[in-house]
Structure formats: structure tokens, C-alpha cells
Amino acid sequence: MASDSILEIRNLTKNYGSLKALDGLNLHVKQGEIYGLLGPNGSGKTTTLSIVMGVLKKTAGDYYWFNRKPHYTSRLKIGSLIEDPHFYPYLTLYENLKIITRIKEIPESQINYSLGITGLLKRKYSKFRTLSSGLKQRLAIAAVLAGDPEVLVLDEPTKSLDPEGFSDLRDIIQKEAEKGKTIVLSSHILDEVEKVCTHVGILKSGELVTQGKVEDILSGKEVVFIASENPDKTSQLLYQCPFIEKFEKLNSREFKLLLNKKGSPVELNKYFFDQGIVLSKLVKQKNTLESEFLQLMK
């Protein structure tokens, strides 16, 4: 394993009776990455994070934190938020985080820092039960940040947050990453992941469909919409075109194409013109993580 390895998962499997929630999952997160784990509901995102954080037991496979099997000292370097946060409703925010600092064996002075960075300092003496769902989520993130951990593991961190909360969380993640920290998060909000993550792994039915740098997954790929007055010949030429990764027919005249890294709309137009086809429509749309995700889910 590499010296910069933070989390490595090897052939991880989790069964619930006959249901296979994870099926031989392999992925690797390196130091300094903001790694987004994506997938539809039931794809295994929360199960994966729950296992590597010791909340669930694996059925088979292995995982390693900092190049070693799970260990108490490794766990102290990680701040995590898995599923719904749980706090004492009759205690204040400060009192709840005071318990967290004792568990983590860190100074109580960390509390004001964590509350400040999540915009909760003015509410430090409010009881937890008085908070909205969005503010409760902010408190959960404050608990994760307490102790300045090297690694953050966040399961659906934007849950219950309003647009301002989305923006604040993105800023927090980016600032923590600038300190050299490694962040692993799961989400189904693709636009947010595309804005904040450096790397991504996409899950489907407990299996890894693809993983890599966000820029590599999207780099050079463009979605193009074309139309012609000779759809039959156009369709024939699309099968032969060397820089089309995939295409689909939208209606009697129009097609949706995904160009590979070798192609461009200009080359596409020239290709058809040289074959005697004049395109009546050619509109390009930059490929997004959302469009790539939907293609992979198919």
C-alpha cells in the first residue's frame, strides 16, 4: 500500500440474508483527496461508510485506515457523521459538544471553534430540542470538526440544509481540504459533489461502476444534439464514427451523442459533411457529473 494511502477497501461484501448490499467493493482514497461516494438510494453508500467506521460488521473483505487494519489510534484521527445525528435534547449545544470533547479526549476549548465555523456560536446555550433540522445537522458537523481530525467522513452531510447551509458546508469542506485533510463523503446531490470533490466513486447495487478524478471522468466528453433530413444515413454513419462513444435516437430526425476525448463538434460536423450529410442542427452541451451518472446508471 502507498505511504499516502488513507483508506483502502478490498473486496468488501455485506449481506443481509439473501440481499447483497455490497458485492466485492474495491476503492482507494489518498491523502488530501475530497472523495465523493455517489449512487442512488440502496446502492451501498451508507453501508460502506458504516462498515469502515465500525458501525456495521462486514460479511467479507478488508479495509485499511492509514495502511493498517482498523485500530483505536487510527479512529482518533477521524471525525465522522453517519446517518442521523444523536444528541441529548435537554442539553445545550455547548453541553452536548462538551460530552463529545470528553469522548474524543480533546480540550474543551475546541467547542467554540467548532460552533463558530458552523455558524452556531450565538446558539451555544440553546437546548438541542429547540433547533430546526438544518441547525441540528450543523451541530453534527460541528461535532465532527471538534479536535481538528485529519480525516472527515460525512454521510449525506447536506441533508436538511437550506441553500445557505449548502454553501457554508462547501466552504467548510474546501477550507479543511486546504489544510491537507482528507474528506470522504456520500451524497446523491450530484451538482454539489461536482463543485466540491476532487475524486468520485459511483456505486450501483453494491458494486463500484467507476472511480477516479472528477476531471478525468468528465474531461473531453461533450453531449451533442444533432438533426438531419436523412436520419437513416445519419444513424448508419453514427455507428461508424470513431469519436462517438454512444448515441441515442430522440425522435425521427434528432439524435443525442456523447463524444469521446478524440472528438469535437467541429470534427463531427466535418465528418458528416464529408459523407454528404448537412446537419440541420448541432448543439453542444458540456457533459456534467449528473449526465455521466445517469448514463452509468443505465
Secondary structure, DSSP 8 states (H G I E B T S, - for coil): --TTEEEEEEEEEEEETTEEEEEEEEEEEETT-EEEEE--TTSSHHHHHHHHTTSS--SEEEEEETTBS--HHHHTTEEEE-SS----TTSBHHHHHHHHHHHHT--TTHHHHHHHHTT-GGGTTSBGGGS-HHHHHHHHHHHHHTT--SEEEEESTTTT--HHHHHHHHHHHHHHHHTT-EEEEEES-HHHHHHH-SEEEEEETTEEEEEEEHHHHHTT-EEEEEE-S-HHHHHHHHHH-TTEEEEEE-SSSEEEEEE-TT--HHHHHHHHHHTT---SEEEEEE--HHHHHHHHH-
